[in-house]
């Protein structure tokens, strides 16, 4: 049973949600009730979380269109069933997860840019001989889930993802098969927080071959949110304020080392939540 929604948004975020996501108190109340009723009717085929805080991100991501919300929820919980390599045994103390997190494969910043959560994804910080691409995605989704739980504004403003392609080699590229890319893009488009900006930096000369595979599975809307930067961090500063970026990216913000330690601790603190959350998926 839902405990009822209690907003943590400030006035600016509420106005943004009203003007851009069609969210009003009345529409939110009615939509939450309708979606919860639908989810209860879908049991046991769809064992979904019924709390407001877990339904509301999908409503916001679909601008309170109920049919689109139902489709996204079905896709999301079906993905959780069909991708056990990402959503089963999400124990933050597993050696492979600890190592990937400490390698900095997926690092959200603690300061916002244009109110969005900014995430640095270091696509080649792991050794593909030691770590599977599925484990990389698993670790990233664990961190993203915690970041979204910690801050409701992520649901409203969305995510800017910075993909650092430094060091991408043949083995990294080989692990991104068309099937793997299709799974990845499907997850981006059906997750509980919206990708608003996808910036690829330190791009190698062959990046367009790889990006064309990604784009082949994207919606037209998502394709328009992709940016490519060839000349190091300088061009990134034109789209993300350097004041919040780590020094490693020519910025003035918190260091990558400090951010990695922070998210390692956050993941471990949510260990029991990960255990409890694993039960929710399509049957």
Secondary structure, DSSP 4 states (H G I P E B T S, - for coil): ----------HHHHHHHHHHH---HHHHHHHHHHHHHHHHHHTTTEE---SHHHHHHHHHHTTT-HHHHHHHHHHHHHHHHH-HHHHSS--TTSHHHHHHHHHTSEEE-SS-BTTBEEEEEETTSS-TTTS-HHHHHHHHHHHHHHHHHH-THHHHH-EEEEEE-TT--HHHHHHS-HHHHHHHHHHHHHSSS-EEEEEEES--TTHHHHHHHHHTTS-HHHHTTEEE--STTTGGGGTS-TTTSBGGGT-SB--HHHHHHHHHHHHHHTHHHHHHHTT-EE-
